[in-house]
Amino acid sequence: MVVSRLSLWVRLHNLPLHFWHHKVLEGINNLLGRYIKLDTKRVEERIFTFAKICVEVDLSKGLLDHILLTHKNQYWTQSLDFENTAF
């Protein structure tokens, strides 16, 4: 049996504060795969070093190392840090 889908936690280091919104984080999650959940504890405790999202990814498509975010006329290249992956 070959595993092609896997749920992974993704850290979004140095995410600008104007992107720390539930809908934005869900949108990022949906870019990567199927939305599972957000780590809302980090927002509630005002720990803004990184956002943390859980997504089900299709491993046959590979994992992205970054995504491009836009807000008004500003662009931000966000690096993606997949937790506990051996690949």
PDB file of N, CA, C and O in Angstrom:
ATOM      1  N   MET A   1       0.839  -1.181   0.000  1.00  0.00           N
ATOM      2  CA  MET A   1       0.000   0.000   0.000  1.00  0.00           C
ATOM      3  C   MET A   1       0.883   1.243   0.000  1.00  0.00           C
ATOM      4  O   MET A   1       1.806   1.359   0.807  1.00  0.00           O
ATOM      5  N   VAL A   2       0.600   2.153  -0.894  1.00  0.00           N
ATOM      6  CA  VAL A   2       1.346   3.393  -1.003  1.00  0.00           C
ATOM      7  C   VAL A   2       0.485   4.531  -0.455  1.00  0.00           C
ATOM      8  O   VAL A   2      -0.661   4.712  -0.866  1.00  0.00           O
ATOM      9  N   VAL A   3       1.052   5.287   0.472  1.00  0.00           N
ATOM     10  CA  VAL A   3       0.345   6.426   1.045  1.00  0.00           C
ATOM     11  C   VAL A   3       0.518   7.612   0.110  1.00  0.00           C
ATOM     12  O   VAL A   3       1.644   8.012  -0.187  1.00  0.00           O
ATOM     13  N   SER A   4      -0.595   8.178  -0.357  1.00  0.00           N
ATOM     14  CA  SER A   4      -0.500   9.325  -1.257  1.00  0.00           C
ATOM     15  C   SER A   4      -1.035  10.605  -0.616  1.00  0.00           C
ATOM     16  O   SER A   4      -0.741  11.703  -1.090  1.00  0.00           O
ATOM     17  N   ARG A   5      -1.821  10.472   0.463  1.00  0.00           N
ATOM     18  CA  ARG A   5      -2.360  11.633   1.165  1.00  0.00           C
ATOM     19  C   ARG A   5      -1.932  11.551   2.626  1.00  0.00           C
ATOM     20  O   ARG A   5      -1.930  10.483   3.239  1.00  0.00           O
ATOM     21  N   LEU A   6      -1.570  12.715   3.163  1.00  0.00           N
ATOM     22  CA  LEU A   6      -1.067  12.753   4.532  1.00  0.00           C
ATOM     23  C   LEU A   6      -1.428  14.094   5.161  1.00  0.00           C
ATOM     24  O   LEU A   6      -1.343  15.137   4.512  1.00  0.00           O
ATOM     25  N   SER A   7      -1.829  14.059   6.424  1.00  0.00           N
ATOM     26  CA  SER A   7      -2.098  15.299   7.157  1.00  0.00           C
ATOM     27  C   SER A   7      -0.807  15.784   7.803  1.00  0.00           C
ATOM     28  O   SER A   7      -0.136  15.043   8.522  1.00  0.00           O
ATOM     29  N   LEU A   8      -0.474  17.043   7.533  1.00  0.00           N
ATOM     30  CA  LEU A   8       0.769  17.621   8.046  1.00  0.00           C
ATOM     31  C   LEU A   8       0.506  18.987   8.660  1.00  0.00           C
ATOM     32  O   LEU A   8      -0.372  19.724   8.212  1.00  0.00           O
ATOM     33  N   TRP A   9       1.277  19.316   9.693  1.00  0.00           N
ATOM     34  CA  TRP A   9       1.279  20.668  10.242  1.00  0.00           C
ATOM     35  C   TRP A   9       2.297  21.494   9.471  1.00  0.00           C
ATOM     36  O   TRP A   9       3.398  21.031   9.176  1.00  0.00           O
ATOM     37  N   VAL A  10       1.912  22.729   9.148  1.00  0.00           N
ATOM     38  CA  VAL A  10       2.787  23.639   8.408  1.00  0.00           C
ATOM     39  C   VAL A  10       2.979  24.899   9.248  1.00  0.00           C
ATOM     40  O   VAL A  10       2.010  25.497   9.716  1.00  0.00           O
ATOM     41  N   ARG A  11       4.230  25.291   9.432  1.00  0.00           N
ATOM     42  CA  ARG A  11       4.540  26.537  10.125  1.00  0.00           C
ATOM     43  C   ARG A  11       4.789  27.630   9.101  1.00  0.00           C
ATOM     44  O   ARG A  11       5.483  27.430   8.105  1.00  0.00           O
ATOM     45  N   LEU A  12       4.205  28.793   9.371  1.00  0.00           N
ATOM     46  CA  LEU A  12       4.373  29.963   8.512  1.00  0.00           C
ATOM     47  C   LEU A  12       5.168  30.993   9.303  1.00  0.00           C
ATOM     48  O   LEU A  12       4.595  31.867   9.953  1.00  0.00           O
ATOM     49  N   HIS A  13       6.502  30.881   9.243  1.00  0.00           N
ATOM     50  CA  HIS A  13       7.386  31.772   9.992  1.00  0.00           C
ATOM     51  C   HIS A  13       7.340  33.186   9.425  1.00  0.00           C
ATOM     52  O   HIS A  13       7.250  33.381   8.213  1.00  0.00           O
ATOM     53  N   ASN A  14       7.404  34.172  10.327  1.00  0.00           N
ATOM     54  CA  ASN A  14       7.471  35.592   9.953  1.00  0.00           C
ATOM     55  C   ASN A  14       6.292  36.065   9.105  1.00  0.00           C
ATOM     56  O   ASN A  14       6.432  36.986   8.301  1.00  0.00           O
ATOM     57  N   LEU A  15       5.146  35.443   9.284  1.00  0.00           N
ATOM     58  CA  LEU A  15       3.951  35.862   8.549  1.00  0.00           C
ATOM     59  C   LEU A  15       3.565  37.266   9.014  1.00  0.00           C
ATOM     60  O   LEU A  15       3.382  37.479  10.212  1.00  0.00           O
ATOM     61  N   PRO A  16       3.436  38.233   8.094  1.00  0.00           N
ATOM     62  CA  PRO A  16       3.047  39.590   8.484  1.00  0.00           C
ATOM     63  C   PRO A  16       1.698  39.592   9.219  1.00  0.00           C
ATOM     64  O   PRO A  16       0.811  38.795   8.914  1.00  0.00           O
ATOM     65  N   LEU A  17       1.565  40.488  10.176  1.00  0.00           N
ATOM     66  CA  LEU A  17       0.373  40.515  11.021  1.00  0.00           C
ATOM     67  C   LEU A  17      -0.921  40.695  10.241  1.00  0.00           C
ATOM     68  O   LEU A  17      -1.953  40.166  10.652  1.00  0.00           O
ATOM     69  N   HIS A  18      -0.901  41.424   9.131  1.00  0.00           N
ATOM     70  CA  HIS A  18      -2.148  41.622   8.386  1.00  0.00           C
ATOM     71  C   HIS A  18      -2.635  40.343   7.697  1.00  0.00           C
ATOM     72  O   HIS A  18      -3.743  40.320   7.161  1.00  0.00           O
ATOM     73  N   PHE A  19      -1.826  39.282   7.704  1.00  0.00           N
ATOM     74  CA  PHE A  19      -2.271  37.988   7.188  1.00  0.00           C
ATOM     75  C   PHE A  19      -2.753  37.054   8.298  1.00  0.00           C
ATOM     76  O   PHE A  19      -3.217  35.950   8.012  1.00  0.00           O
ATOM     77  N   TRP A  20      -2.651  37.480   9.562  1.00  0.00           N
ATOM     78  CA  TRP A  20      -3.099  36.665  10.692  1.00  0.00           C
ATOM     79  C   TRP A  20      -4.613  36.808  10.851  1.00  0.00           C
ATOM     80  O   TRP A  20      -5.093  37.391  11.823  1.00  0.00           O
ATOM     81  N   HIS A  21      -5.336  36.284   9.911  1.00  0.00           N
ATOM     82  CA  HIS A  21      -6.794  36.310   9.947  1.00  0.00           C
ATOM     83  C   HIS A  21      -7.282  34.915   9.577  1.00  0.00           C
ATOM     84  O   HIS A  21      -6.720  34.262   8.697  1.00  0.00           O
ATOM     85  N   HIS A  22      -8.327  34.470  10.255  1.00  0.00           N
ATOM     86  CA  HIS A  22      -8.835  33.112  10.063  1.00  0.00           C
ATOM     87  C   HIS A  22      -9.082  32.792   8.589  1.00  0.00           C
ATOM     88  O   HIS A  22      -8.687  31.723   8.124  1.00  0.00           O
ATOM     89  N   LYS A  23      -9.725  33.691   7.847  1.00  0.00           N
ATOM     90  CA  LYS A  23     -10.035  33.430   6.432  1.00  0.00           C
ATOM     91  C   LYS A  23      -8.772  33.376   5.570  1.00  0.00           C
ATOM     92  O   LYS A  23      -8.693  32.580   4.634  1.00  0.00           O
ATOM     93  N   VAL A  24      -7.791  34.214   5.879  1.00  0.00           N
ATOM     94  CA  VAL A  24      -6.530  34.196   5.127  1.00  0.00           C
ATOM     95  C   VAL A  24      -5.804  32.879   5.376  1.00  0.00           C
ATOM     96  O   VAL A  24      -5.317  32.248   4.438  1.00  0.00           O
ATOM     97  N   LEU A  25      -5.731  32.465   6.638  1.00  0.00           N
ATOM     98  CA  LEU A  25      -5.041  31.214   6.975  1.00  0.00           C
ATOM     99  C   LEU A  25      -5.759  30.012   6.365  1.00  0.00           C
ATOM    100  O   LEU A  25      -5.106  29.078   5.900  1.00  0.00           O
ATOM    101  N   GLU A  26      -7.093  30.023   6.359  1.00  0.00           N
ATOM    102  CA  GLU A  26      -7.840  28.951   5.696  1.00  0.00           C
ATOM    103  C   GLU A  26      -7.552  28.943   4.197  1.00  0.00           C
ATOM    104  O   GLU A  26      -7.409  27.878   3.596  1.00  0.00           O
ATOM    105  N   GLY A  27      -7.468  30.130   3.594  1.00  0.00           N
ATOM    106  CA  GLY A  27      -7.164  30.228   2.166  1.00  0.00           C
ATOM    107  C   GLY A  27      -5.788  29.664   1.847  1.00  0.00           C
ATOM    108  O   GLY A  27      -5.618  28.966   0.848  1.00  0.00           O
ATOM    109  N   ILE A  28      -4.797  29.965   2.698  1.00  0.00           N
ATOM    110  CA  ILE A  28      -3.460  29.403   2.525  1.00  0.00           C
ATOM    111  C   ILE A  28      -3.530  27.891   2.620  1.00  0.00           C
ATOM    112  O   ILE A  28      -2.933  27.173   1.817  1.00  0.00           O
ATOM    113  N   ASN A  29      -4.264  27.425   3.605  1.00  0.00           N
ATOM    114  CA  ASN A  29      -4.422  25.990   3.805  1.00  0.00           C
ATOM    115  C   ASN A  29      -5.021  25.336   2.565  1.00  0.00           C
ATOM    116  O   ASN A  29      -4.565  24.272   2.146  1.00  0.00           O
ATOM    117  N   ASN A  30      -6.028  25.955   1.981  1.00  0.00           N
ATOM    118  CA  ASN A  30      -6.676  25.388   0.794  1.00  0.00           C
ATOM    119  C   ASN A  30      -5.768  25.411  -0.436  1.00  0.00           C
ATOM    120  O   ASN A  30      -5.948  24.600  -1.345  1.00  0.00           O
ATOM    121  N   LEU A  31      -4.798  26.321  -0.479  1.00  0.00           N
ATOM    122  CA  LEU A  31      -3.817  26.312  -1.566  1.00  0.00           C
ATOM    123  C   LEU A  31      -2.934  25.070  -1.501  1.00  0.00           C
ATOM    124  O   LEU A  31      -2.492  24.552  -2.527  1.00  0.00           O
ATOM    125  N   LEU A  32      -2.688  24.607  -0.294  1.00  0.00           N
ATOM    126  CA  LEU A  32      -1.763  23.494  -0.098  1.00  0.00           C
ATOM    127  C   LEU A  32      -2.431  22.129  -0.190  1.00  0.00           C
ATOM    128  O   LEU A  32      -1.769  21.135  -0.488  1.00  0.00           O
ATOM    129  N   GLY A  33      -3.724  22.073   0.060  1.00  0.00           N
ATOM    130  CA  GLY A  33      -4.448  20.804   0.058  1.00  0.00           C
ATOM    131  C   GLY A  33      -5.798  20.976   0.719  1.00  0.00           C
ATOM    132  O   GLY A  33      -6.417  22.035   0.616  1.00  0.00           O
ATOM    133  N   ARG A  34      -6.253  19.943   1.392  1.00  0.00           N
ATOM    134  CA  ARG A  34      -7.561  19.997   2.049  1.00  0.00           C
ATOM    135  C   ARG A  34      -7.412  20.547   3.464  1.00  0.00           C
ATOM    136  O   ARG A  34      -6.586  20.074   4.244  1.00  0.00           O
ATOM    137  N   TYR A  35      -8.218  21.544   3.777  1.00  0.00           N
ATOM    138  CA  TYR A  35      -8.201  22.191   5.091  1.00  0.00           C
ATOM    139  C   TYR A  35      -8.548  21.186   6.192  1.00  0.00           C
ATOM    140  O   TYR A  35      -9.536  20.459   6.093  1.00  0.00           O
ATOM    141  N   ILE A  36      -7.726  21.157   7.238  1.00  0.00           N
ATOM    142  CA  ILE A  36      -8.019  20.335   8.413  1.00  0.00           C
ATOM    143  C   ILE A  36      -8.352  21.258   9.587  1.00  0.00           C
ATOM    144  O   ILE A  36      -9.484  21.263  10.071  1.00  0.00           O
ATOM    145  N   LYS A  37      -7.359  22.046  10.050  1.00  0.00           N
ATOM    146  CA  LYS A  37      -7.620  22.975  11.142  1.00  0.00           C
ATOM    147  C   LYS A  37      -6.482  23.971  11.292  1.00  0.00           C
ATOM    148  O   LYS A  37      -5.411  23.828  10.702  1.00  0.00           O
ATOM    149  N   LEU A  38      -6.755  24.991  12.108  1.00  0.00           N
ATOM    150  CA  LEU A  38      -5.764  26.011  12.438  1.00  0.00           C
ATOM    151  C   LEU A  38      -5.357  25.840  13.892  1.00  0.00           C
ATOM    152  O   LEU A  38      -6.141  25.346  14.703  1.00  0.00           O
ATOM    153  N   ASP A  39      -4.151  26.240  14.225  1.00  0.00           N
ATOM    154  CA  ASP A  39      -3.716  26.275  15.615  1.00  0.00           C
ATOM    155  C   ASP A  39      -4.128  27.637  16.172  1.00  0.00           C
ATOM    156  O   ASP A  39      -3.343  28.586  16.157  1.00  0.00           O
ATOM    157  N   THR A  40      -5.362  27.725  16.661  1.00  0.00           N
ATOM    158  CA  THR A  40      -5.890  29.000  17.160  1.00  0.00           C
ATOM    159  C   THR A  40      -5.289  29.397  18.496  1.00  0.00           C
ATOM    160  O   THR A  40      -5.370  30.560  18.891  1.00  0.00           O
ATOM    161  N   LYS A  41      -4.692  28.454  19.189  1.00  0.00           N
ATOM    162  CA  LYS A  41      -4.079  28.759  20.491  1.00  0.00           C
ATOM    163  C   LYS A  41      -2.989  29.818  20.352  1.00  0.00           C
ATOM    164  O   LYS A  41      -2.837  30.669  21.229  1.00  0.00           O
ATOM    165  N   ARG A  42      -2.241  29.773  19.272  1.00  0.00           N
ATOM    166  CA  ARG A  42      -1.161  30.738  19.054  1.00  0.00           C
ATOM    167  C   ARG A  42      -1.715  32.158  18.937  1.00  0.00           C
ATOM    168  O   ARG A  42      -1.113  33.102  19.449  1.00  0.00           O
ATOM    169  N   VAL A  43      -2.852  32.312  18.271  1.00  0.00           N
ATOM    170  CA  VAL A  43      -3.471  33.627  18.121  1.00  0.00           C
ATOM    171  C   VAL A  43      -4.056  34.076  19.457  1.00  0.00           C
ATOM    172  O   VAL A  43      -3.868  35.220  19.871  1.00  0.00           O
ATOM    173  N   GLU A  44      -4.764  33.172  20.125  1.00  0.00           N
ATOM    174  CA  GLU A  44      -5.382  33.507  21.406  1.00  0.00           C
ATOM    175  C   GLU A  44      -4.341  33.948  22.437  1.00  0.00           C
ATOM    176  O   GLU A  44      -4.596  34.851  23.234  1.00  0.00           O
ATOM    177  N   GLU A  45      -3.184  33.320  22.419  1.00  0.00           N
ATOM    178  CA  GLU A  45      -2.129  33.655  23.371  1.00  0.00           C
ATOM    179  C   GLU A  45      -1.194  34.736  22.843  1.00  0.00           C
ATOM    180  O   GLU A  45      -0.206  35.085  23.489  1.00  0.00           O
ATOM    181  N   ARG A  46      -1.521  35.273  21.639  1.00  0.00           N
ATOM    182  CA  ARG A  46      -0.757  36.352  21.014  1.00  0.00           C
ATOM    183  C   ARG A  46       0.720  35.974  20.821  1.00  0.00           C
ATOM    184  O   ARG A  46       1.624  36.761  21.103  1.00  0.00           O
ATOM    185  N   ILE A  47       0.933  34.756  20.337  1.00  0.00           N
ATOM    186  CA  ILE A  47       2.271  34.270  20.006  1.00  0.00           C
ATOM    187  C   ILE A  47       2.404  34.367  18.490  1.00  0.00           C
ATOM    188  O   ILE A  47       1.948  33.484  17.763  1.00  0.00           O
ATOM    189  N   PHE A  48       3.026  35.436  18.022  1.00  0.00           N
ATOM    190  CA  PHE A  48       3.047  35.719  16.595  1.00  0.00           C
ATOM    191  C   PHE A  48       4.383  35.397  15.922  1.00  0.00           C
ATOM    192  O   PHE A  48       4.711  36.002  14.901  1.00  0.00           O
ATOM    193  N   THR A  49       5.156  34.463  16.467  1.00  0.00           N
ATOM    194  CA  THR A  49       6.414  34.091  15.821  1.00  0.00           C
ATOM    195  C   THR A  49       6.160  33.293  14.543  1.00  0.00           C
ATOM    196  O   THR A  49       6.900  33.428  13.568  1.00  0.00           O
ATOM    197  N   PHE A  50       5.121  32.468  14.547  1.00  0.00           N
ATOM    198  CA  PHE A  50       4.702  31.754  13.346  1.00  0.00           C
ATOM    199  C   PHE A  50       3.256  31.305  13.493  1.00  0.00           C
ATOM    200  O   PHE A  50       2.786  31.027  14.597  1.00  0.00           O
ATOM    201  N   ALA A  51       2.555  31.237  12.361  1.00  0.00           N
ATOM    202  CA  ALA A  51       1.207  30.665  12.331  1.00  0.00           C
ATOM    203  C   ALA A  51       1.366  29.172  12.069  1.00  0.00           C
ATOM    204  O   ALA A  51       2.360  28.732  11.491  1.00  0.00           O
ATOM    205  N   LYS A  52       0.383  28.411  12.498  1.00  0.00           N
ATOM    206  CA  LYS A  52       0.464  26.966  12.336  1.00  0.00           C
ATOM    207  C   LYS A  52      -0.877  26.451  11.819  1.00  0.00           C
ATOM    208  O   LYS A  52      -1.924  26.695  12.419  1.00  0.00           O
ATOM    209  N   ILE A  53      -0.826  25.730  10.690  1.00  0.00           N
ATOM    210  CA  ILE A  53      -2.028  25.193  10.073  1.00  0.00           C
ATOM    211  C   ILE A  53      -1.830  23.710   9.786  1.00  0.00           C
ATOM    212  O   ILE A  53      -0.706  23.249   9.584  1.00  0.00           O
ATOM    213  N   CYS A  54      -2.934  22.969   9.770  1.00  0.00           N
ATOM    214  CA  CYS A  54      -2.883  21.546   9.445  1.00  0.00           C
ATOM    215  C   CYS A  54      -3.621  21.340   8.131  1.00  0.00           C
ATOM    216  O   CYS A  54      -4.735  21.829   7.947  1.00  0.00           O
ATOM    217  N   VAL A  55      -2.994  20.619   7.231  1.00  0.00           N
ATOM    218  CA  VAL A  55      -3.551  20.421   5.892  1.00  0.00           C
ATOM    219  C   VAL A  55      -3.309  18.979   5.451  1.00  0.00           C
ATOM    220  O   VAL A  55      -2.282  18.379   5.767  1.00  0.00           O
ATOM    221  N   GLU A  56      -4.268  18.446   4.720  1.00  0.00           N
ATOM    222  CA  GLU A  56      -4.071  17.135   4.104  1.00  0.00           C
ATOM    223  C   GLU A  56      -3.501  17.371   2.715  1.00  0.00           C
ATOM    224  O   GLU A  56      -4.145  18.000   1.875  1.00  0.00           O
ATOM    225  N   VAL A  57      -2.302  16.873   2.472  1.00  0.00           N
ATOM    226  CA  VAL A  57      -1.633  17.105   1.195  1.00  0.00           C
ATOM    227  C   VAL A  57      -1.626  15.835   0.352  1.00  0.00           C
ATOM    228  O   VAL A  57      -1.657  14.718   0.869  1.00  0.00           O
ATOM    229  N   ASP A  58      -1.584  16.040  -0.942  1.00  0.00           N
ATOM    230  CA  ASP A  58      -1.447  14.951  -1.900  1.00  0.00           C
ATOM    231  C   ASP A  58       0.045  14.819  -2.197  1.00  0.00           C
ATOM    232  O   ASP A  58       0.616  15.650  -2.903  1.00  0.00           O
ATOM    233  N   LEU A  59       0.666  13.789  -1.664  1.00  0.00           N
ATOM    234  CA  LEU A  59       2.116  13.622  -1.794  1.00  0.00           C
ATOM    235  C   LEU A  59       2.558  13.395  -3.233  1.00  0.00           C
ATOM    236  O   LEU A  59       3.710  13.657  -3.576  1.00  0.00           O
ATOM    237  N   SER A  60       1.649  12.910  -4.078  1.00  0.00           N
ATOM    238  CA  SER A  60       2.030  12.682  -5.477  1.00  0.00           C
ATOM    239  C   SER A  60       2.274  14.000  -6.205  1.00  0.00           C
ATOM    240  O   SER A  60       2.931  14.018  -7.246  1.00  0.00           O
ATOM    241  N   LYS A  61       1.747  15.111  -5.663  1.00  0.00           N
ATOM    242  CA  LYS A  61       1.956  16.427  -6.264  1.00  0.00           C
ATOM    243  C   LYS A  61       3.185  17.128  -5.699  1.00  0.00           C
ATOM    244  O   LYS A  61       3.581  18.182  -6.197  1.00  0.00           O
ATOM    245  N   GLY A  62       3.783  16.559  -4.674  1.00  0.00           N
ATOM    246  CA  GLY A  62       4.951  17.180  -4.053  1.00  0.00           C
ATOM    247  C   GLY A  62       4.532  18.261  -3.060  1.00  0.00           C
ATOM    248  O   GLY A  62       3.363  18.640  -2.989  1.00  0.00           O
ATOM    249  N   LEU A  63       5.507  18.748  -2.298  1.00  0.00           N
ATOM    250  CA  LEU A  63       5.263  19.785  -1.304  1.00  0.00           C
ATOM    251  C   LEU A  63       5.894  21.090  -1.770  1.00  0.00           C
ATOM    252  O   LEU A  63       7.044  21.118  -2.209  1.00  0.00           O
ATOM    253  N   LEU A  64       5.132  22.158  -1.669  1.00  0.00           N
ATOM    254  CA  LEU A  64       5.661  23.474  -2.021  1.00  0.00           C
ATOM    255  C   LEU A  64       6.617  23.941  -0.930  1.00  0.00           C
ATOM    256  O   LEU A  64       6.467  23.558   0.230  1.00  0.00           O
ATOM    257  N   ASP A  65       7.593  24.760  -1.289  1.00  0.00           N
ATOM    258  CA  ASP A  65       8.481  25.320  -0.262  1.00  0.00           C
ATOM    259  C   ASP A  65       8.127  26.766   0.051  1.00  0.00           C
ATOM    260  O   ASP A  65       8.602  27.325   1.040  1.00  0.00           O
ATOM    261  N   HIS A  66       7.278  27.384  -0.804  1.00  0.00           N
ATOM    262  CA  HIS A  66       6.814  28.747  -0.544  1.00  0.00           C
ATOM    263  C   HIS A  66       5.560  29.033  -1.379  1.00  0.00           C
ATOM    264  O   HIS A  66       5.252  28.323  -2.336  1.00  0.00           O
ATOM    265  N   ILE A  67       4.853  30.088  -0.987  1.00  0.00           N
ATOM    266  CA  ILE A  67       3.697  30.566  -1.741  1.00  0.00           C
ATOM    267  C   ILE A  67       3.768  32.088  -1.797  1.00  0.00           C
ATOM    268  O   ILE A  67       4.446  32.717  -0.984  1.00  0.00           O
ATOM    269  N   LEU A  68       3.071  32.669  -2.754  1.00  0.00           N
ATOM    270  CA  LEU A  68       3.027  34.123  -2.897  1.00  0.00           C
ATOM    271  C   LEU A  68       1.684  34.621  -2.379  1.00  0.00           C
ATOM    272  O   LEU A  68       0.635  34.170  -2.841  1.00  0.00           O
ATOM    273  N   LEU A  69       1.709  35.546  -1.425  1.00  0.00           N
ATOM    274  CA  LEU A  69       0.508  36.146  -0.863  1.00  0.00           C
ATOM    275  C   LEU A  69       0.418  37.591  -1.320  1.00  0.00           C
ATOM    276  O   LEU A  69       1.441  38.254  -1.495  1.00  0.00           O
ATOM    277  N   THR A  70      -0.800  38.083  -1.515  1.00  0.00           N
ATOM    278  CA  THR A  70      -0.993  39.481  -1.892  1.00  0.00           C
ATOM    279  C   THR A  70      -1.990  40.132  -0.945  1.00  0.00           C
ATOM    280  O   THR A  70      -2.940  39.499  -0.484  1.00  0.00           O
ATOM    281  N   HIS A  71      -1.756  41.394  -0.667  1.00  0.00           N
ATOM    282  CA  HIS A  71      -2.665  42.200   0.145  1.00  0.00           C
ATOM    283  C   HIS A  71      -2.623  43.607  -0.424  1.00  0.00           C
ATOM    284  O   HIS A  71      -1.607  44.296  -0.338  1.00  0.00           O
ATOM    285  N   LYS A  72      -3.751  44.027  -1.011  1.00  0.00           N
ATOM    286  CA  LYS A  72      -3.807  45.300  -1.719  1.00  0.00           C
ATOM    287  C   LYS A  72      -2.722  45.295  -2.792  1.00  0.00           C
ATOM    288  O   LYS A  72      -2.769  44.439  -3.675  1.00  0.00           O
ATOM    289  N   ASN A  73      -1.756  46.196  -2.764  1.00  0.00           N
ATOM    290  CA  ASN A  73      -0.682  46.208  -3.761  1.00  0.00           C
ATOM    291  C   ASN A  73       0.628  45.671  -3.204  1.00  0.00           C
ATOM    292  O   ASN A  73       1.691  45.927  -3.769  1.00  0.00           O
ATOM    293  N   GLN A  74       0.565  44.939  -2.117  1.00  0.00           N
ATOM    294  CA  GLN A  74       1.770  44.386  -1.510  1.00  0.00           C
ATOM    295  C   GLN A  74       1.840  42.884  -1.771  1.00  0.00           C
ATOM    296  O   GLN A  74       0.826  42.185  -1.771  1.00  0.00           O
ATOM    297  N   TYR A  75       3.053  42.412  -1.991  1.00  0.00           N
ATOM    298  CA  TYR A  75       3.280  40.988  -2.237  1.00  0.00           C
ATOM    299  C   TYR A  75       4.206  40.449  -1.155  1.00  0.00           C
ATOM    300  O   TYR A  75       5.110  41.143  -0.690  1.00  0.00           O
ATOM    301  N   TRP A  76       3.968  39.205  -0.764  1.00  0.00           N
ATOM    302  CA  TRP A  76       4.780  38.580   0.275  1.00  0.00           C
ATOM    303  C   TRP A  76       5.045  37.138  -0.124  1.00  0.00           C
ATOM    304  O   TRP A  76       4.110  36.381  -0.385  1.00  0.00           O
ATOM    305  N   THR A  77       6.323  36.752  -0.173  1.00  0.00           N
ATOM    306  CA  THR A  77       6.678  35.361  -0.414  1.00  0.00           C
ATOM    307  C   THR A  77       6.786  34.678   0.938  1.00  0.00           C
ATOM    308  O   THR A  77       7.650  35.011   1.748  1.00  0.00           O
ATOM    309  N   GLN A  78       5.904  33.724   1.171  1.00  0.00           N
ATOM    310  CA  GLN A  78       5.837  33.038   2.453  1.00  0.00           C
ATOM    311  C   GLN A  78       6.482  31.667   2.339  1.00  0.00           C
ATOM    312  O   GLN A  78       6.070  30.841   1.525  1.00  0.00           O
ATOM    313  N   SER A  79       7.503  31.431   3.165  1.00  0.00           N
ATOM    314  CA  SER A  79       8.120  30.104   3.193  1.00  0.00           C
ATOM    315  C   SER A  79       7.237  29.151   3.990  1.00  0.00           C
ATOM    316  O   SER A  79       6.521  29.568   4.900  1.00  0.00           O
ATOM    317  N   LEU A  80       7.295  27.880   3.643  1.00  0.00           N
ATOM    318  CA  LEU A  80       6.481  26.847   4.279  1.00  0.00           C
ATOM    319  C   LEU A  80       7.398  25.849   4.970  1.00  0.00           C
ATOM    320  O   LEU A  80       8.323  25.320   4.355  1.00  0.00           O
ATOM    321  N   ASP A  81       7.145  25.598   6.227  1.00  0.00           N
ATOM    322  CA  ASP A  81       7.943  24.660   7.012  1.00  0.00           C
ATOM    323  C   ASP A  81       7.039  23.503   7.449  1.00  0.00           C
ATOM    324  O   ASP A  81       6.280  23.631   8.410  1.00  0.00           O
ATOM    325  N   PHE A  82       7.125  22.381   6.744  1.00  0.00           N
ATOM    326  CA  PHE A  82       6.308  21.203   7.065  1.00  0.00           C
ATOM    327  C   PHE A  82       6.953  20.471   8.234  1.00  0.00           C
ATOM    328  O   PHE A  82       8.123  20.095   8.173  1.00  0.00           O
ATOM    329  N   GLU A  83       6.179  20.272   9.304  1.00  0.00           N
ATOM    330  CA  GLU A  83       6.697  19.622  10.513  1.00  0.00           C
ATOM    331  C   GLU A  83       6.789  18.121  10.346  1.00  0.00           C
ATOM    332  O   GLU A  83       5.969  17.503   9.666  1.00  0.00           O
ATOM    333  N   ASN A  84       7.794  17.546  10.973  1.00  0.00           N
ATOM    334  CA  ASN A  84       7.941  16.092  11.089  1.00  0.00           C
ATOM    335  C   ASN A  84       7.875  15.343   9.766  1.00  0.00           C
ATOM    336  O   ASN A  84       7.217  14.307   9.659  1.00  0.00           O
ATOM    337  N   THR A  85       8.559  15.874   8.764  1.00  0.00           N
ATOM    338  CA  THR A  85       8.630  15.174   7.484  1.00  0.00           C
ATOM    339  C   THR A  85      10.064  14.707   7.270  1.00  0.00           C
ATOM    340  O   THR A  85      11.026  15.406   7.588  1.00  0.00           O
ATOM    341  N   ALA A  86      10.173  13.517   6.726  1.00  0.00           N
ATOM    342  CA  ALA A  86      11.492  12.965   6.434  1.00  0.00           C
ATOM    343  C   ALA A  86      11.864  13.192   4.970  1.00  0.00           C
ATOM    344  O   ALA A  86      12.862  12.651   4.494  1.00  0.00           O
ATOM    345  N   PHE A  87      11.076  13.979   4.262  1.00  0.00           N
ATOM    346  CA  PHE A  87      11.312  14.204   2.844  1.00  0.00           C
ATOM    347  C   PHE A  87      11.249  15.676   2.528  1.00  0.00           C
ATOM    348  O   PHE A  87      11.424  16.067   1.374  1.00  0.00           O
TER     349      PHE A  87
END
